[in-house]
Amino acid sequence: MCLFRTSVVIAVFAATSSATFAHESGDEGRHESVPKLYDAHGRLVGVVVDAPMGNVSDGGVIMNIKGAPVFVGFARIKTPDESQSACDLKWSGVTPSYSGRGCTGTPYIPYALGPLRPAVIERKGAKAVLRVAKDEPSQSISVGSRDYSGDCGDFVSGVTEVEWLIGESLDLTDAYPEPLHIGHSESLGGNR
């Protein structure tokens, strides 16, 4: 299946290059291909966008979470030998801080990526939950630990940091199961 998707992606990149060249040369009849993210069931998640400050994800989609625009990142899945998959992706992004030590207690959002509503992706095993900030300013909060992409780091007691409180949550693995995949469709309503 991965080989098939790779072949399709190569063919689409070739077609995209041709469409871009044709567009630049004045052929307005062609349309560029738009990369889109699909879940494990082949359902469309959204249009792929570059990751702001790309250090926590390879890319993402913009989701509307109860009226708030939120960047939701993804990254390549690592194989057991720590190499990265060529095709399979998982939800990945800013990870939360916690009120307690050992990444326990109330989760908070330590920082924002770009201008959209601040959010984190909290992973517990295979489950990924998107946590979105309340529509209010960040505040000084006593934090006990922070998740560093699966490695929990405890803070010295009494550390106060400026963080956002969580308002909404979306279980990403229920709504859009992993592995995720990128496919293409024509920008004017084509299929995957």
TAQUIKA-V876889 format. One record per pair of residues at least 4 apart in sequence whose C-alpha atoms are under 6 Angstrom apart, sorted by the first residue. I is the first residue (numbers start at 1). J is the second residue. D is the distance in whole Angstrom. If there is no record, write none. Layout:
i=I j=J d=D
i=I j=J d=D
//
This chain:
i=12 j=16 d=6
i=16 j=20 d=6
i=16 j=32 d=6
i=16 j=33 d=6
i=18 j=22 d=6
i=19 j=23 d=6
i=19 j=32 d=6
i=22 j=27 d=5
i=23 j=27 d=5
i=23 j=28 d=6
i=33 j=185 d=6
i=33 j=186 d=5
i=33 j=187 d=6
i=34 j=184 d=5
i=34 j=185 d=6
i=34 j=187 d=6
i=35 j=48 d=6
i=35 j=183 d=6
i=35 j=184 d=4
i=36 j=46 d=6
i=36 j=47 d=4
i=36 j=48 d=5
i=36 j=182 d=6
i=36 j=183 d=5
i=36 j=184 d=6
i=37 j=45 d=5
i=37 j=46 d=5
i=37 j=181 d=6
i=37 j=182 d=5
i=38 j=42 d=5
i=38 j=43 d=5
i=38 j=44 d=5
i=38 j=45 d=5
i=38 j=180 d=6
i=38 j=181 d=5
i=39 j=43 d=5
i=39 j=176 d=5
i=39 j=177 d=6
i=39 j=180 d=5
i=40 j=177 d=5
i=40 j=178 d=5
i=40 j=179 d=5
i=40 j=180 d=6
i=46 j=61 d=6
i=47 j=61 d=6
i=48 j=60 d=6
i=48 j=61 d=5
i=49 j=59 d=6
i=49 j=60 d=5
i=49 j=61 d=6
i=50 j=59 d=5
i=51 j=59 d=4
i=51 j=60 d=6
i=52 j=113 d=6
i=52 j=114 d=6
i=56 j=93 d=5
i=57 j=73 d=5
i=57 j=74 d=5
i=57 j=75 d=5
i=57 j=92 d=6
i=57 j=93 d=6
i=58 j=74 d=6
i=58 j=75 d=5
i=59 j=73 d=6
i=59 j=74 d=6
i=60 j=72 d=5
i=60 j=73 d=4
i=60 j=74 d=5
i=61 j=71 d=6
i=61 j=72 d=5
i=62 j=70 d=5
i=62 j=71 d=5
i=63 j=69 d=6
i=63 j=70 d=5
i=64 j=68 d=5
i=64 j=69 d=5
i=69 j=116 d=6
i=70 j=116 d=6
i=70 j=117 d=5
i=73 j=91 d=6
i=73 j=92 d=5
i=73 j=93 d=5
i=74 j=90 d=5
i=74 j=91 d=4
i=74 j=92 d=4
i=75 j=89 d=5
i=75 j=90 d=6
i=75 j=92 d=6
i=76 j=84 d=6
i=76 j=85 d=6
i=76 j=89 d=4
i=77 j=84 d=6
i=77 j=85 d=5
i=77 j=88 d=6
i=77 j=89 d=5
i=77 j=90 d=6
i=78 j=82 d=5
i=78 j=83 d=6
i=78 j=84 d=4
i=78 j=85 d=6
i=79 j=83 d=5
i=79 j=84 d=6
i=88 j=179 d=5
i=88 j=180 d=6
i=88 j=181 d=6
i=89 j=179 d=5
i=89 j=180 d=5
i=90 j=178 d=6
i=90 j=179 d=6
i=90 j=180 d=6
i=93 j=121 d=6
i=94 j=120 d=5
i=95 j=120 d=5
i=95 j=121 d=5
i=95 j=122 d=6
i=95 j=147 d=6
i=96 j=107 d=6
i=96 j=108 d=5
i=96 j=109 d=5
i=96 j=120 d=6
i=96 j=147 d=6
i=97 j=107 d=6
i=97 j=108 d=5
i=97 j=145 d=6
i=97 j=146 d=4
i=98 j=103 d=5
i=98 j=104 d=6
i=98 j=105 d=6
i=98 j=106 d=5
i=98 j=107 d=4
i=98 j=108 d=6
i=98 j=143 d=6
i=98 j=144 d=6
i=98 j=145 d=5
i=98 j=146 d=6
i=99 j=105 d=5
i=99 j=106 d=5
i=99 j=143 d=5
i=99 j=144 d=5
i=100 j=104 d=5
i=100 j=105 d=5
i=100 j=144 d=4
i=101 j=144 d=5
i=101 j=145 d=5
i=101 j=154 d=5
i=103 j=145 d=5
i=103 j=152 d=6
i=108 j=164 d=6
i=108 j=165 d=5
i=109 j=163 d=5
i=109 j=164 d=5
i=110 j=163 d=5
i=112 j=118 d=5
i=118 j=133 d=5
i=119 j=131 d=5
i=119 j=132 d=4
i=119 j=133 d=6
i=120 j=130 d=6
i=120 j=131 d=5
i=121 j=129 d=6
i=121 j=130 d=5
i=122 j=128 d=6
i=122 j=129 d=5
i=123 j=127 d=6
i=123 j=128 d=5
i=127 j=173 d=6
i=128 j=172 d=6
i=128 j=173 d=6
i=129 j=170 d=6
i=129 j=171 d=4
i=129 j=172 d=5
i=130 j=169 d=5
i=130 j=170 d=5
i=131 j=168 d=6
i=131 j=169 d=5
i=132 j=166 d=6
i=132 j=167 d=6
i=132 j=168 d=5
i=133 j=164 d=6
i=133 j=165 d=6
i=133 j=166 d=4
i=133 j=167 d=5
i=134 j=165 d=6
i=134 j=166 d=6
i=134 j=167 d=4
i=138 j=163 d=5
i=138 j=164 d=4
i=139 j=162 d=5
i=139 j=163 d=6
i=140 j=161 d=5
i=140 j=162 d=4
i=141 j=160 d=5
i=141 j=161 d=5
i=142 j=159 d=6
i=142 j=160 d=4
i=143 j=159 d=6
i=144 j=154 d=6
i=144 j=155 d=5
i=145 j=153 d=5
i=145 j=154 d=4
i=145 j=155 d=5
i=146 j=152 d=6
i=146 j=153 d=5
i=147 j=151 d=6
i=147 j=152 d=5
i=148 j=152 d=6
i=172 j=176 d=5
i=173 j=177 d=4
i=183 j=192 d=6
i=184 j=192 d=5
i=185 j=190 d=5
i=185 j=191 d=5
i=185 j=192 d=5
i=186 j=190 d=4
//
